[in-house]
Amino acid sequence: MKIKYLSTITIILLFLVFSLSSCTNESNDSIANNKDILENMNDYLYDLPLDSNDVEAIISQKSLEWKIDSQDSFRDGHAVYLLKKDLEQFSKLPFLVVDLEQSENMRHVMMSYVSLDSPHDKFISKEELFEVFDLALTFYSNPDYSEILFNDFVDYSLEKSPSEDGITWYRRIGNASFQILFYPADDENYGLNIRIVIANPDSIERMRELERYYWLASIEETGTDYSEGTIEEMLKMQLQDDVTYYLIESRLKDIKEIRTIPEGLSSFTNRFVRLDKEDYLSAKLEDDTGSVNVYIQPSTFTIDELEKIRNNIIISVKTGSEQFYIVNVGEIRDLKH
């Protein structure tokens, strides 16, 4: 039975937000003031990628029900595992995909939790979500701080209004980037997708490059063109559509928090634009031909990293008399392959 006014993802997030509020107890230390986290985040317990025996041993040590269903590898230093709680039937969801990589200067752990779109699988309990997050942090570095970091996500979630596009939590702690993403499944047969990413700066840069390729391919699939060029060319271009896309080698300067979100930006929605506008930053985007004021979508990059020359995607939006530009931060220009 469908609820008339609330979508599935909104119900999921409301359930999660209120059920997680019990996690915010006296141990909810401030990450910014916890120097131990910064000092120990690079204390790796394991070399990645882990073999199946190590994965099974860690799961067993934590008394979790997950079991390895299958495993694969697409390149040296990489492994991906499919975990289930019932190996006999595929329909017995949820399932967990664990992607591990360590090669050259890159290190990442990516975990995707997927549930079936049925009444008993629309929600994830706070205990199970914490177990998945703690498992990811154990694989990556040091699980001693799982509760503190998880509670930070909880606090952030409590401040947000659940939306159709879910919630995205970003944190940068030393050289470790953290992301937790809740989003509705593309396939109507599935109900809840959760993605947890923990990665070092080099891995994040590589992910940005891959994301740029994905974005540009997705833009082309919609029948929309994008232009490569300079800021001067972008500003001179006659706009035929309300939304246009550009790929420009450029840098960000004068990066600041947004005090007041313009109405046009606040109400604008697009499949390539995150809805958490209060987390956007304002800046000046520049290249050798000119500059323009822009808004930056959330990321885990530091200010110094944002100011590097990058292959940035710019979304030009015209709403009535307003014209504004949204930047999806790309990879650095001199990224080595």
Secondary structure, DSSP 8 states (H G I E B T S, - for coil): ---SSS-HHHHHHHHHHHHHGGG-STT---STT-HHHHHHTT--SS-SS--HHHHHHHHHHTT---EEEEEE-SSTTEEEEEEES-SS-TTS--EEEEEEEEETTEEEEEEEEEEESSGGGS---HHHHHHHHHHHHHHHS-GGGHHHHHHHHHHHHHHS---TT--EEEEEETTEEEEEEEE--SSTTEEEEEEEEEE-HHHHHHHHHHHHHHHHHHHHHTT--EEEE-HHHHHHS---SSEEEEEEEEEEEEEEE-SS--HHHHH---TTS-S-GGG-EEEEEEETTEEEEEEE---S--HHHHTS-EEEEEEEEEETTEEEEEEE---BTT---
